[in-house]
Amino acid sequence: MARHLPAFGWRAFVLASSLESSTGRQRLPAGVMARLTPVEQGPSGFLWVRAPHYRGNGLRRVINMLAYTGRSLLPSTTRGLPCPAVVIGSSVHPFAAWAGQRLARRFGVPFVFEVRDLWPQTLIDLGALREGAVLTRLLQRGERWLYREARCIIVLLPQAHEYICPLGIPRDRIVWIPNGVDLQAFPESDLPTERETFTVMYFGAHGRANALEHLLRAMSIVERDPRGANISLRLLGDGPRKPALIQLAQQLQLQHAQFERPVPKRQIASVAAEADAFVFCLEKASVFRYGISSNKLFDFMASQRPVIFSCNASNNPVAQSGAGLSVEPDDSAALADAIVQLKELSLIERQNMARAGLAYVRENHDYRSLTRRLGQVLDEVVRPRPAQERSERTSSVPAS
């Protein structure tokens, strides 16, 4: 989006952690606390803010979040940036969104809250936090404060307003702008072909929510099925569950499943061309009733390969577009049957699914179109408001 925003009268500077969470790579040399890197083909840039290494979801991850947040707020960190007209605080984690609000207050500009995940509700629904616990209540209080402070709330989940509005937030302050895909990176002519081995691929995070245990058990069923001959599974990526998943694959004695390293974003299109189908799976959780917005899913669809969708989300782009098959989550047998069924379809049927997926993301998730919508939101946010509206807004927000 930063690359496309100048076409709509804006340029963006992104304050991001210097640590690559998927690989553990530290972008900054020792002793350097922050560094500005220009975005290719544009006047925007990434300001990398030093944050310490961590793995998994333990105390070191919290330290990483707090270090990033504290250093982002240092005047010396942002000294080289132009004065902003608006600050977007994104909830990659709650402290990052809070840092965005504090920077907006410092510069005296509007604060826009981008809600990527419904913190802490996602953690509650996934069992990582207990409803009513002290930490849960503190996070919920901070969440409501961020909603009240925001001039506008951008949500990635299509039904997120059903969660936010009951907290006392007006519906007209909530705007849906989902994740997207850079279609320029994917060749349009790359349709599925007949190959000796039918390769099912997954790339992305290997965490609890990704439900890859069910995918491995599904592959075990496939390998015992005579119809499953010449089907292989490739899992590319990293995450806290990867060691346990490798151990599970060994216990299941899988012969045609292999784990591979994460793929840099610029290489996704070329690696995706090696697949015959993709699997998108998430564990069954009530938080998905507000929908999903997955970059990974849109990459799968842009790659022009059929997709097996295993998730209980309120939205299902695969079913809506006709880009593949859908099964219930946490059902290894159903997932195995879908893999075999997809392999047994004719090449024409699979190519039609592939075309449908590309058409869907071109219409709904092309980053150029999404950036136009973001530019319109930002134009509206900085437009002077009537005096009565300003008075009402000021009186409704507690001083901090």
N, C-alpha and C positions, 0 to 999 in steps of 0.2 A: 504494500500500500504506500509506503514511503516513496518508492520509485515512481508510482503513478500520481501521487498527490499534486506535484507541481502543475500538471495539466488542468487542475481544478483550483488553482490559485493558492495552494498551500505547500509548505515544505515541513518535513517532520524530522525531529531528532529523537532517537530512541535510547533511553537509558536502560542498559541491559547488563545482566551479570556476566562477568568475564569467564565464568566456568561453564563449559559445555556439559550439561547434565547427562547426556546420553553417552559421552565418551570419556568424561573426566578431564578433557583437555583444558589447560589454562591459557587464555588468549593473551594475557599480559605478562611481560617479563618481571622477574623479581624486583621489588622496590617501586614498581609503577602502580599507582592507585587508580588511574583512569586514563583512557586514551580515546580520542575521537577518530573514527574510521569512516570515510565518505561512502555513501551508497553508490553502487555502480550506476552510471547513466542518470545521475540526478544530483540536485543540490542539497540533499538530505544526508543524514549520517547516523551511525551507531556510536554512542558514548558508552564504551565498555567500562564498567565499574568493578573493581576487584572484589571478589568474594571467594572464600576458602573452599577447599575440596570437601566433598562428602559422597557417600554412597548409601542408598537405601533411604528409609524414612525416620531415622533416629535423631538424636540430639544434634548431631553435626549438620543435619539439614536445617534445623531451626537456627543454628549459629550462622549458617550460610545466608539464610533469609535476613536475619537481623543485621549482619555485616553489610550486605548489599543495601539494605534500607538506610542504615546510618550513614554510609559513605555517599549515597545518592543525595542526601540532604545537606552535605557539607557545602558551604558556599564555594570552596575551592574546586569542587568537582564540576559545578555548572558554570564556572566563571567564563569559560571560553565559548559558551553558547549564546546565540542572540536571545533577547528577552522574548518570551513566548506570548502569543495571543490567547492561548488556551493550553491547559495541561490535561492529558488523558491518563488516568491511573487505572492500570489493568490488573485484574485479580488473578494473575498467574499464581500469586499467593496474597493473602490479606495485607501483609506489611507493604507490598509493592503498591497496592492501591492507596493505602494510607500515605505513603511517601508522595504519591501524585497529588493528593489533596493538600498536603503541607507545602509542596512547591507552588501549587496554584495560589494558596493563601499568601506565600511569601512574595510572589510576583504580582499579586492583586488582579488575577485573571480568572475566568470561569474554570471550574473543575468538571471534567466529564469522567464518569465512572464506567469502565468497560468490564462487564461481568462475564468472565470466561467460565467459571465454575461457581455454583451456588454454595459459597463457603458460609457457615460450616455444614450446611444441610447435606452436601455430598458426602462428607466424612461421617456424618451420623448414619446416613442410609447405607454406607458401605461398612459400618461397624467399627470405624476407627475412633469415633467419639461417642460418648454416652449422652443421651438426651437428659438434660437437667444438671449435668456436671458443671462445676465451677468454670472450667475452661470453655465449655460449650456456651454457657451463658455470656461469658466475656466476649467471645467471638461473635455471638449473635447481636450483642449490644454494639460492637464496633461495626458490624455489617449495616445495621439500621442507621447508624450515624453517617456512614459513607453514602447511603441512599439519600438521606436528607440533605447532605452537603452538595450533592451533584446537581449542576444545572441541567444535565442530561444524562441518562443511563442507557448505554449501549449494551444490548444483550446478544449473545451468540445463540442461545437456545430459543427455539421458536415459541415455546409456551412459558418462558421465564416470567412473563408478566403475571401469570396466575400465582406465582410464589411471591412476587415483589409487591403487587398492589395491596394484598391484605395487610402488609406492614405499614400502610398509610401513605403510600407513594402514588401520586396521580398517574393514570395510564398514559396521558399525553407526554410525560417526560421519559417514557421508555421507547427505545427504538431498536428494532431487530436488524442487525447486520451480521450475518453468519460468517463462518470461515470460508475460505475460497481456495482457488487453485490457479497457478500461473500456466495458462493453456499454451503459451508460447514454448514451454519446455517439452511439450508432448507432440510428436509427429502425428498428424491426422490420418496418415495412410497405413499406420501400423496395426492392422487387424489380426485376430487370431488365425493361425494356420494349423494344419495337421502335423503333429509330431509324434515320434515313437513313444516318448514319455509325456504323460499329462501332468504338468507341474502346477500344483496348488501353492500359492505364496501368501505369506503374511509378512509385512514389515511395519515396525513401530515399537511401542513400549512393551516390555515384558513385565507387567505389573499385575497386581491382584485383580483390578477391574477388567483387565483384558481377557480373562477367562481362557487362557491358552491351555490350561489343564484339560478342558473339554475338547479342544481341538486335537490334542495329542491322543486322547482316548478315542476320539472319532477316527483318527488315523490308524489306530490299532484295530478297530473294527474293519476299516477299509482293507487293511493288509490281510485279514482273514477271509475276506469276501472274494470269490473267484472273479467277480466283475471288477475288482480293484487292482487287477494286474496292471503294471506300468503306470501307477499313480505315485507321485512323489510329493513331499511336503518340504518347503523351505521356509524357515523362520529367520528373518533378518531384523536385528535390533538388539536392545539391551534393556536392563531394568532389574529391580531388586529380586524378581522371581526367576530370573534366568537360570541360576545354578540349580534351583529346585526343579525347574522344568527339564533341564538336561538329565537330572537324576531320574525323573519320572519316565522320560523317553527310554532310558536304559532299563528301568524296571519292566516297562511294557515290551521291551525287546524290539523296538521299532527298527526296521531295516531301511526304510525309505523316508526318513525325516532327518533333516540336518539343520543345525543352528549356525547362523552366520553373523558377522559383525554388522553394526549399524551402517547404513548407507547415507553418505552426504546428500543433502537436498538436490544438488546439481546433478547427481548420478541416478536419481530415482527413475527417471523416464527410461534410461537405457537398461537398468536392471529389471524394471517392470515388464519390459518387452520380452523377457525370458520366461514369463509366467503364461499359463493357459487360463488361470482363474485366480481370484483372490478370495480370502476369507476375512470378513469383518465381524469380530465377536466381542461382546461385552457381557459381564456377568449380570444376572437378573437382579435389578435394584430399583427401588421405588423412585429414586431421584430422576430416572430417565423418563418419568411421566412428563417432564418439562421439555423433553426432546434432546436431541444431540446435534452437534455441529463439529464434525470431525474432518480435519485436513486430510488425514489418512484415507478416509473413505472417498473423498473427492479426488485424491490422487489415484486411487484404484480405478475409479470410473473414468477419469481422464486418460488412463492408460489403455482404454479400449479393450478391457477384458471383463468377462462376466464376474459378478461378485455374489458370494453367498453371505447373506446378512443374518446374523444371529444376535438379536438384541430386542428388548422389550420397550424400546423408545416409542414415544407418541408419534414421531415422524419416521418414515421409512423411505429414504430416497431411492433405494433399489426397487422396491415394490412400486413406488409412484412412477418411476421411469421405465420399468420393465427391463432393468439392467442385470437381472440375475434371479436368484432364488432366495427365499426367506424361510427361516426355521426359528422355532422357539429357542431362547437362550438356555444354557446349562443342560442341553439335551444332546449328549454325544452321539446317540444312535441316529437321531434326526439329522445331525450335522454330517455324519458319515454317509447317510443315504443321499443327502444333497450333493456331496462331492461325487459320488458314483453316478448319480443322475445327470449331473452337469457334464461329466465325461462322455456319457452315452448319447448326449444330444448331437445332432448333426452340426457340422461346421457352420452351415448357413444360420442355424438357430443361435449358435454362440456368437457369430458375427453380428446378428441383429441385436442381441443383448448389448454387445460392445458399443455399437453405434448409438443405441438408446442412452447408455450411460454418458457418453461424450456429449450428446445433445442436451442432456439434463444439466450437466455442470456448465456448459457453455451458456445456457439460458439463465441459470440461477446462481452460479458461484464463480464466474470469471472475475478475477481481481480488479480488472478495469472497471467493470460495472459496480462492484462493491465499493471501490474507492470513490466513484462518483457520488454514491449515497453518503459516504463518510464526509466528503467535501460539503455536501448540502447541509448535513447536520452541523458541521463546524461553522458554516456561514450563519446558520440560525442561532447558534450558541453565542456568537460574538456580536449579534445584532442588538443594538440598544433596546431595552425593554421599557414599556410604559412605567411611569412613576408609581402607579398604584400596584403594579405587579412586583416592582422592586421592593416596595414597602411590605407587601404581604410576605414575600420571600424572606426578607430580613427578619421579620418578627417571628417566623416559624422555625428559625434555626437557632439553637442554643449557642451562646458564645463559647469559644474554646481558647 
